[in-house]
Amino acid sequence: MLGFTLEIKTMARHKSDSAEQQTAESFILTAIAARLSLQFDVTADLGIGVKPDGIDPFQKVVVEVYARVGALKGAQLHKVKGDLLKLAFIERKLGHGWRRIMCFGSHEAASFLLGTSWAAEAARAFGIEVLVEPLPIEQAQLVLAAQERQRMVNPT
């Protein structure tokens, strides 16, 4: 019989782990709910194949949240454009009367949809509100540290 030793190590977090952003998104969603007097049901299902980050089915509000601190870069721009498409699709499937909000954790990130880009024009054309709920400094620092850890660069 061969002998062996089984060594169990604490799993190191993967470079792309997004726990900090998920925590920050929950904070933003809670703060927006308080600011706008909404009650989000994060388990609600609209029955149309997409799931926004927050749904208040009684006041007919859906929210997408993005906890980026700082300007959007690269694929992050595509993520936000995808969220815009999701919010536009929700109105198409559920009909008018749904308030649709895209909420950011920093003014720098929100500037992509508040400026003159075609995505900003699309948000306005589709009637999608863009709000900012700045993160508290401690939480922003955690997100910034995670963003630095997650930074992916191609080797030269």
C-alpha positions as CSV (number, residue, x, y, z in Angstrom):
1,M,0.0,0.0,0.0
2,L,1.4,3.4,-1.0
3,G,1.3,6.1,1.6
4,F,0.5,9.7,0.8
5,T,-0.2,12.9,2.6
6,L,-3.2,15.0,1.8
7,E,-2.5,18.6,2.3
8,I,-5.4,21.0,2.3
9,K,-4.6,24.6,1.6
10,T,-6.8,27.6,1.9
11,M,-8.0,28.4,-1.6
12,A,-6.5,31.5,-2.9
13,R,-9.0,33.9,-4.5
14,H,-9.0,33.9,-8.2
15,K,-7.6,37.1,-9.7
16,S,-11.0,37.8,-11.3
17,D,-13.1,37.2,-8.1
18,S,-15.7,39.9,-7.9
19,A,-16.9,39.6,-4.3
20,E,-16.1,43.3,-3.6
21,Q,-18.1,44.5,-6.5
22,Q,-21.0,42.3,-5.6
23,T,-21.0,43.7,-2.1
24,A,-20.8,47.2,-3.4
25,E,-23.7,46.6,-5.9
26,S,-25.8,45.4,-2.9
27,F,-25.0,48.6,-1.1
28,I,-25.9,50.7,-4.1
29,L,-29.2,48.8,-4.6
30,T,-30.1,49.3,-1.0
31,A,-29.2,53.0,-1.1
32,I,-31.2,53.6,-4.3
33,A,-34.2,51.8,-2.8
34,A,-34.0,54.1,0.3
35,R,-33.5,57.3,-1.8
36,L,-36.4,56.5,-4.2
37,S,-38.7,54.8,-1.6
38,L,-38.6,51.5,-3.5
39,Q,-38.7,47.9,-2.3
40,F,-36.6,45.7,-4.5
41,D,-37.2,42.0,-4.7
42,V,-33.9,40.5,-5.9
43,T,-35.6,37.1,-6.3
44,A,-38.4,38.3,-8.5
45,D,-38.6,36.9,-12.0
46,L,-40.2,39.0,-14.8
47,G,-40.7,35.8,-16.8
48,I,-39.1,37.2,-20.0
49,G,-35.6,35.5,-19.8
50,V,-33.6,38.4,-18.4
51,K,-33.1,39.3,-14.7
52,P,-32.2,42.9,-13.7
53,D,-30.3,43.5,-10.5
54,G,-33.4,44.9,-8.8
55,I,-37.1,44.8,-9.4
56,D,-39.8,46.6,-7.5
57,P,-42.9,44.9,-9.0
58,F,-45.4,47.1,-7.2
59,Q,-44.0,50.4,-8.4
60,K,-42.8,48.9,-11.7
61,V,-39.1,49.8,-11.4
62,V,-36.2,47.8,-12.7
63,V,-32.5,48.6,-12.0
64,E,-29.2,47.6,-13.3
65,V,-26.2,48.4,-11.0
66,Y,-22.5,48.8,-11.9
67,A,-20.1,49.3,-9.0
68,R,-17.1,50.4,-11.0
69,V,-15.0,53.1,-9.4
70,G,-13.4,55.3,-12.1
71,A,-13.8,55.5,-15.8
72,L,-15.0,52.5,-17.8
73,K,-12.5,50.7,-19.9
74,G,-12.5,48.1,-22.7
75,A,-15.0,45.4,-22.1
76,Q,-16.7,47.3,-19.3
77,L,-18.1,49.6,-21.9
78,H,-19.7,46.6,-23.6
79,K,-21.1,45.4,-20.2
80,V,-22.9,48.7,-19.8
81,K,-24.2,48.6,-23.3
82,G,-25.5,45.1,-22.7
83,D,-27.3,46.4,-19.6
84,L,-28.8,49.2,-21.6
85,L,-30.1,46.6,-24.1
86,K,-31.5,44.5,-21.3
87,L,-33.4,47.5,-19.9
88,A,-34.7,48.4,-23.4
89,F,-35.8,44.8,-23.9
90,I,-37.7,44.8,-20.6
91,E,-39.8,47.7,-21.8
92,R,-40.4,46.0,-25.1
93,K,-41.5,42.8,-23.5
94,L,-43.5,44.3,-20.5
95,G,-44.9,47.4,-22.1
96,H,-44.6,51.0,-21.2
97,G,-45.0,52.1,-17.6
98,W,-41.8,50.5,-16.3
99,R,-39.2,52.9,-14.9
100,R,-35.8,51.7,-15.9
101,I,-32.7,52.9,-14.1
102,M,-29.0,52.3,-14.7
103,C,-27.1,53.1,-11.5
104,F,-23.4,53.5,-11.0
105,G,-21.1,53.7,-7.9
106,S,-19.0,56.6,-9.2
107,H,-19.5,59.7,-11.3
108,E,-16.6,58.7,-13.5
109,A,-18.2,55.4,-14.5
110,A,-21.6,57.1,-15.1
111,S,-20.1,59.7,-17.4
112,F,-20.1,57.2,-20.2
113,L,-24.0,57.3,-20.2
114,L,-24.2,61.0,-19.2
115,G,-22.1,62.4,-22.0
116,T,-22.3,62.5,-25.8
117,S,-21.5,58.8,-26.7
118,W,-24.0,57.0,-28.8
119,A,-24.7,54.8,-25.7
120,A,-25.6,57.9,-23.8
121,E,-27.9,59.1,-26.6
122,A,-29.5,55.6,-26.7
123,A,-30.1,55.7,-22.9
124,R,-31.9,59.0,-23.4
125,A,-33.8,57.8,-26.4
126,F,-35.0,54.7,-24.6
127,G,-35.9,56.7,-21.5
128,I,-33.4,55.0,-19.2
129,E,-32.5,57.0,-16.2
130,V,-28.8,57.2,-15.2
131,L,-28.2,57.6,-11.5
132,V,-25.1,57.7,-9.3
133,E,-24.9,56.4,-5.8
134,P,-21.3,57.1,-4.7
135,L,-19.8,54.4,-2.6
136,P,-18.6,55.2,0.9
137,I,-14.8,55.7,1.0
138,E,-14.1,52.4,2.7
139,Q,-16.2,50.5,0.2
140,A,-14.7,52.4,-2.8
141,Q,-11.2,51.5,-1.6
142,L,-12.2,47.8,-1.5
143,V,-13.6,48.0,-5.0
144,L,-10.5,49.9,-6.2
145,A,-8.2,47.2,-4.7
146,A,-10.3,44.5,-6.4
147,Q,-10.1,46.4,-9.7
148,E,-6.3,46.5,-9.4
149,R,-6.2,42.8,-8.6
150,Q,-8.4,42.0,-11.6
151,R,-6.4,44.1,-14.0
152,M,-5.6,41.8,-16.9
153,V,-2.8,42.8,-19.3
154,N,-1.4,40.9,-22.3
155,P,2.2,39.9,-21.7
156,T,4.7,41.6,-24.1
